[in-house]
Amino acid sequence: METATYATSVLHQDAVERKPFYHYRPGTIAVSLAAPGCSFRCDYCVNFRISQFGRDGAAVWTAKEVDPWAVVERARKLNGCVALSYTEPSLAIELTHDLARVGRAVGVEVIWKTNGFLTPAAVESAAQALAAVNIDVKTVNRRAHRRLTGGDVRPVLDAIEGFRDRDVWVEVSTPMIPGLFDAREIAEAIAEIDPAIPWHLLRYTPAYRMNQLAPTAPQEIADAVAVGRAVGLKYVYVERALGAEGRSTCCPRCRGLLIERGVWSTRENRLDSGRCPYCGCEIEGRW
């Protein structure tokens, strides 16, 4: 099986929880790649030095040549997966497919952290190679989304449905951007697709061209978690600002504690074949 070599701006390994994925193989190590570039131009991007390469003169990166065989073998030895993140992985679809072809032979899966701005044909193509995706939903207001990113939000929401329909595991992340974030609107949009989709609330921190705004207050984050649960989302997460409780997975039926996480790792997983050990409730995910 022949493959090309590819340029990446990143080659290292992370806990899969850092992407973030909380319902895909907890405790797994992800070998991470990031081909430069993005189809969006978000002013808050913390990875702008690689995502905005070619748009912004301050965006610089050092290329690393990678061979899909070597990347997959590194992941195999770690009993892990390969993740494309930090930049927009849909711009590296050929790399994605080569990684998936090589990975299938040795049981290594490929996952994406993506902005979800994809055509239906792109979703169809990517879904053939992917085990899981985490999709950013920054806002569901179409005008605000276009002003922030340069693109419409409708394809993003359609991509969530498209990947789900093709049996790719989906989680959603939302940066809590001041003046743009509306917890109820976004939570309702996710719940309408599937209330079992895990929703990750990302605290806004000043960066790039939006470095004059204050970080999201902890109370605002806690209020957003409450809103997400009130509209029916089963799993709402916050990585750091609310402590261990914000990262924990609890049974949506009996509220028993199922998975305890550190900031970027799983500490204890009490699931029994994907079910709550206390009441038997099935917990959605890829365990």
HELIX and SHEET records of a PDB file:
HELIX    1   1 VAL A   16  ARG A   18  5                                   3    
HELIX    2   2 PHE A   48  SER A   51  1                                   4    
HELIX    3   3 PRO A   68  LYS A   77  1                                  10    
HELIX    4   4 PRO A   89  ALA A   92  5                                   4    
HELIX    5   5 ILE A   93  ARG A  104  1                                  12    
HELIX    6   6 PRO A  120  ALA A  127  1                                   8    
HELIX    7   7 ARG A  142  THR A  149  1                                   8    
HELIX    8   8 ARG A  154  ASP A  165  1                                  12    
HELIX    9   9 ALA A  183  ILE A  193  1                                  11    
HELIX   10  10 PRO A  218  ALA A  230  1                                  13    
HELIX   11  11 GLY A  243  ARG A  247  1                                   5    
SHEET    1   A 2 TYR A   6  THR A   8  0                                        
SHEET    2   A 2 LYS A  64  VAL A  66 -1                                        
SHEET    1   B 8 LEU A  11  ALA A  15  0                                        
SHEET    2   B 8 ILE A  29  LEU A  33 -1                                        
SHEET    3   B 8 CYS A  81  LEU A  84  1                                        
SHEET    4   B 8 VAL A 110  THR A 114  1                                        
SHEET    5   B 8 ALA A 132  ASP A 136  1                                        
SHEET    6   B 8 TRP A 169  PRO A 175  1                                        
SHEET    7   B 8 TRP A 199  LEU A 202  1                                        
SHEET    8   B 8 VAL A 236  VAL A 238  1                                        
SHEET    1   C 3 THR A 249  CYS A 250  0                                        
SHEET    2   C 3 LEU A 257  ARG A 261 -1                                        
SHEET    3   C 3 THR A 266  ASN A 269 -1                                        
END                                                                             
